Amino acid sequence: MSGRLVVVGLGPGNPDQITPEARGAVGEATDLFGYGPYVERVELGAHQTRYASDNREEISRASAALEMAASGRHVAVVSGGDAGVFAMAAAVCEAIEHGPQAWRGIDVSVVPGVTAMLAVAARIGAPLGHDFCAMSLSDNLKPWDVIEARLRAVATAGFVIALYNPISRGRPWQLGNAFEILREILPATTPVVFGRAVGRPDERIAVMPVGEADATLADMATCVIIGSAETRIIERDGLPPLVYSPRSAGMLSR
């Protein structure tokens, strides 16, 4: 008899930001699969077993979880943030599409979580208050020229841009190149928000204009939000600034 598989987003790292639905789904599972640092966030019950793997093993992780679910187990695959945003929900779907026919009969569900861009935006104000997009700067699964073309397109169209996977040891140059592209299109004063590990003890937030944006402030725990030409900063005496994108973007000059 086929078991169940649930894909769960654990939020950006603060235990208070795990939704009750996600907490319940993880607690009901017998077997938990995930990238090591994410699955280690879960406190195991006596009925549970943890299976940790490397960050670049998404498809093999999904396949192992599906195989176990097909044997009748109740399996949870966990992700940081939201499982459907550059995370394991897509990997599970891909594994099902290309895997054995039996996997299509597994009871699969996805539980949403608080993704990094929402946590960063909430901490700084409302930079996602108007139209925005999310992009990954990783070129592991798409070529860099595609990333460049998309950056130019969305910046020209006036979208606020949330960048995931902005930089790593293996590709330390990509965020800097992205800023160079954006400086050709956006006003130099356009706000950039660096939100690192929001909600965790090592949280760090920095705001600066794109003309001065320093790529070395980011790492793989950072989500970078680049405003549109209409995104604003409200300076406040003795308090952090508020960054927001007006709801009426595109109409200010009419």
C-alpha positions as CSV (number, residue, x, y, z in Angstrom):
1,M,0.0,0.0,0.0
2,S,1.4,3.4,-0.9
3,G,2.3,5.8,1.8
4,R,2.2,9.6,2.0
5,L,4.8,12.3,1.1
6,V,4.5,15.9,2.3
7,V,6.9,18.7,1.2
8,V,7.2,21.2,4.0
9,G,8.6,24.8,4.2
10,L,10.2,25.5,7.6
11,G,10.5,29.3,7.1
12,P,13.7,31.4,7.2
13,G,15.1,29.9,10.4
14,N,13.3,31.5,13.4
15,P,11.2,28.7,15.1
16,D,8.4,31.3,15.6
17,Q,8.1,31.6,11.8
18,I,7.2,27.9,11.3
19,T,3.5,27.8,10.5
20,P,1.3,25.6,12.7
21,E,0.4,23.6,9.6
22,A,4.1,22.9,8.8
23,R,4.8,22.0,12.4
24,G,2.0,19.5,12.4
25,A,2.9,18.0,9.1
26,V,6.5,17.4,10.2
27,G,5.3,16.0,13.5
28,E,3.1,13.4,11.8
29,A,5.8,12.0,9.5
30,T,7.8,8.9,10.3
31,D,10.8,9.8,8.1
32,L,12.3,13.2,7.4
33,F,14.5,14.0,4.4
34,G,16.3,17.3,3.7
35,Y,19.5,19.3,3.3
36,G,21.5,18.9,6.5
37,P,21.1,22.3,8.1
38,Y,17.4,22.4,7.3
39,V,16.5,18.9,8.6
40,E,18.6,19.5,11.7
41,R,16.2,22.2,12.7
42,V,13.6,19.6,13.4
43,E,13.4,18.1,16.9
44,L,12.8,14.4,16.3
45,G,10.1,12.4,18.0
46,A,10.6,8.8,19.1
47,H,8.8,7.6,16.0
48,Q,10.9,9.6,13.5
49,T,14.2,9.0,11.6
50,R,16.2,11.8,9.9
51,Y,17.9,11.5,6.5
52,A,20.2,14.4,5.8
53,S,22.0,15.0,2.5
54,D,24.0,17.6,0.6
55,N,22.5,20.8,-0.9
56,R,23.1,19.7,-4.5
57,E,21.4,16.3,-4.1
58,E,17.8,17.5,-4.6
59,I,16.7,14.9,-7.1
60,S,18.4,12.0,-5.4
61,R,16.9,13.2,-2.1
62,A,13.4,13.4,-3.7
63,S,13.8,10.0,-5.3
64,A,14.8,8.4,-2.0
65,A,11.9,10.0,-0.2
66,L,9.4,8.9,-2.9
67,E,10.8,5.3,-2.8
68,M,10.3,5.2,1.0
69,A,6.8,6.7,0.7
70,A,5.9,4.1,-2.0
71,S,6.8,1.4,0.6
72,G,4.0,2.6,2.8
73,R,5.9,5.1,5.0
74,H,4.7,8.7,5.9
75,V,7.5,10.8,4.7
76,A,8.3,14.6,5.0
77,V,10.7,16.4,2.8
78,V,11.7,19.7,4.4
79,S,13.1,22.9,2.9
80,G,14.0,26.2,4.4
81,G,11.7,29.1,3.6
82,D,8.9,28.0,1.3
83,A,9.2,24.5,-0.3
84,G,7.9,25.8,-3.6
85,V,10.4,28.7,-4.0
86,F,13.7,27.4,-5.5
87,A,13.3,24.4,-3.2
88,M,12.2,20.8,-2.9
89,A,8.6,20.9,-4.1
90,A,9.8,21.3,-7.7
91,A,12.4,18.6,-7.2
92,V,9.8,16.1,-5.9
93,C,7.5,16.9,-8.9
94,E,10.4,16.4,-11.3
95,A,11.3,13.1,-9.7
96,I,7.7,11.9,-10.0
97,E,7.5,13.0,-13.7
98,H,10.7,11.0,-14.6
99,G,10.4,8.2,-12.1
100,P,8.5,4.9,-11.9
101,Q,4.8,4.9,-12.7
102,A,4.0,3.8,-9.1
103,W,5.2,7.1,-7.7
104,R,2.3,8.9,-9.4
105,G,0.0,7.1,-7.1
106,I,1.6,8.4,-3.9
107,D,-0.4,10.9,-1.8
108,V,1.7,14.0,-2.3
109,S,1.0,17.4,-0.7
110,V,2.9,20.6,-0.2
111,V,2.8,22.8,2.9
112,P,3.8,26.4,2.4
113,G,6.2,28.4,4.5
114,V,7.5,31.9,5.0
115,T,10.1,32.4,2.2
116,A,13.2,34.6,2.6
117,M,12.1,37.5,0.5
118,L,8.9,37.9,2.7
119,A,10.9,37.8,5.9
120,V,13.4,40.4,4.6
121,A,10.7,42.7,3.3
122,A,8.8,42.5,6.5
123,R,11.9,43.5,8.5
124,I,12.6,46.6,6.4
125,G,9.1,47.9,5.6
126,A,7.3,47.1,2.3
127,P,9.7,46.9,-0.6
128,L,7.4,44.3,-2.3
129,G,4.4,46.6,-2.0
130,H,4.0,46.8,-5.8
131,D,4.9,44.4,-8.6
132,F,8.0,42.3,-8.0
133,C,9.7,39.1,-9.1
134,A,12.0,36.6,-7.6
135,M,15.1,35.2,-9.3
136,S,17.9,32.9,-8.4
137,L,21.4,34.0,-9.4
138,S,22.7,30.4,-9.4
139,D,23.7,29.2,-12.8
140,N,23.8,25.5,-11.7
141,L,20.5,24.9,-13.6
142,K,20.4,27.7,-16.1
143,P,23.1,29.5,-18.1
144,W,24.3,32.9,-17.0
145,D,23.3,34.6,-20.2
146,V,19.7,33.7,-19.4
147,I,20.1,35.3,-16.0
148,E,21.5,38.4,-17.5
149,A,18.6,38.7,-20.0
150,R,16.0,38.3,-17.3
151,L,17.7,40.9,-15.1
152,R,17.6,43.4,-17.9
153,A,14.0,42.6,-18.7
154,V,12.6,42.9,-15.2
155,A,14.6,46.0,-14.3
156,T,13.5,47.7,-17.5
157,A,9.9,46.7,-16.8
158,G,10.0,48.3,-13.4
159,F,9.8,45.2,-11.2
160,V,11.3,45.1,-7.7
161,I,13.7,42.1,-7.8
162,A,14.3,39.6,-5.0
163,L,17.5,37.7,-5.6
164,Y,18.0,34.2,-4.1
165,N,21.3,32.4,-4.1
166,P,23.2,35.6,-4.8
167,I,26.8,34.5,-4.2
168,S,28.8,31.5,-3.2
169,R,32.4,30.4,-2.9
170,G,32.2,28.7,-6.3
171,R,30.7,31.8,-8.0
172,P,31.8,34.9,-6.1
173,W,31.5,37.2,-9.1
174,Q,27.8,36.8,-10.1
175,L,26.2,39.3,-7.7
176,G,28.7,42.0,-8.6
177,N,28.0,41.4,-12.3
178,A,24.2,41.6,-11.6
179,F,24.7,45.0,-9.9
180,E,26.7,46.2,-12.9
181,I,23.8,45.3,-15.2
182,L,21.2,46.9,-12.9
183,R,23.3,50.1,-12.7
184,E,22.9,50.5,-16.5
185,I,19.1,50.6,-16.1
186,L,18.2,51.8,-12.6
187,P,18.8,55.2,-11.0
188,A,21.9,55.1,-8.8
189,T,19.8,56.0,-5.8
190,T,17.6,52.9,-6.1
191,P,17.5,51.1,-2.7
192,V,19.1,47.7,-2.3
193,V,18.4,45.6,0.8
194,F,20.7,42.9,2.0
195,G,18.8,40.6,4.4
196,R,21.0,37.9,5.9
197,A,19.6,35.2,8.2
198,V,16.5,37.2,9.1
199,G,15.0,36.0,12.3
200,R,18.1,34.1,13.4
201,P,20.7,35.3,16.0
202,D,23.2,36.2,13.3
203,E,20.7,38.4,11.4
204,R,22.1,41.3,9.5
205,I,20.3,44.0,7.5
206,A,21.9,46.6,5.3
207,V,20.4,49.2,3.0
208,M,22.3,51.2,0.4
209,P,21.8,52.7,-3.1
210,V,22.4,50.4,-6.0
211,G,25.2,52.8,-7.2
212,E,27.1,51.9,-4.0
213,A,25.9,48.3,-3.5
214,D,28.7,46.0,-2.2
215,A,28.4,42.4,-3.3
216,T,30.7,41.2,-0.6
217,L,28.0,41.9,2.0
218,A,26.1,38.9,0.7
219,D,26.5,35.2,1.1
220,M,24.2,32.2,0.5
221,A,22.2,33.0,3.6
222,T,21.3,36.4,2.2
223,C,18.3,37.5,0.2
224,V,19.0,40.7,-1.8
225,I,16.0,42.9,-2.7
226,I,16.6,45.6,-5.4
227,G,14.0,48.2,-5.5
228,S,12.4,49.7,-8.6
229,A,13.0,53.3,-9.7
230,E,10.0,54.3,-7.5
231,T,11.0,52.4,-4.3
232,R,11.5,54.9,-1.5
233,I,13.4,55.2,1.8
234,I,11.9,56.9,4.8
235,E,14.6,58.1,7.2
236,R,13.6,58.2,10.9
237,D,15.4,59.7,13.8
238,G,16.8,57.0,16.1
239,L,15.0,54.3,14.2
240,P,15.9,52.1,11.2
241,P,14.7,53.4,7.9
242,L,11.6,52.1,6.2
243,V,11.9,50.9,2.6
244,Y,8.7,50.7,0.6
245,S,7.4,50.5,-3.0
246,P,4.3,52.7,-3.4
247,R,1.1,50.8,-4.4
248,S,0.5,53.4,-7.1
249,A,3.8,52.8,-8.9
250,G,3.9,54.2,-12.5
251,M,1.4,56.9,-11.8
252,L,3.4,59.5,-9.9
253,S,4.1,61.8,-12.9
254,R,0.5,61.7,-14.3
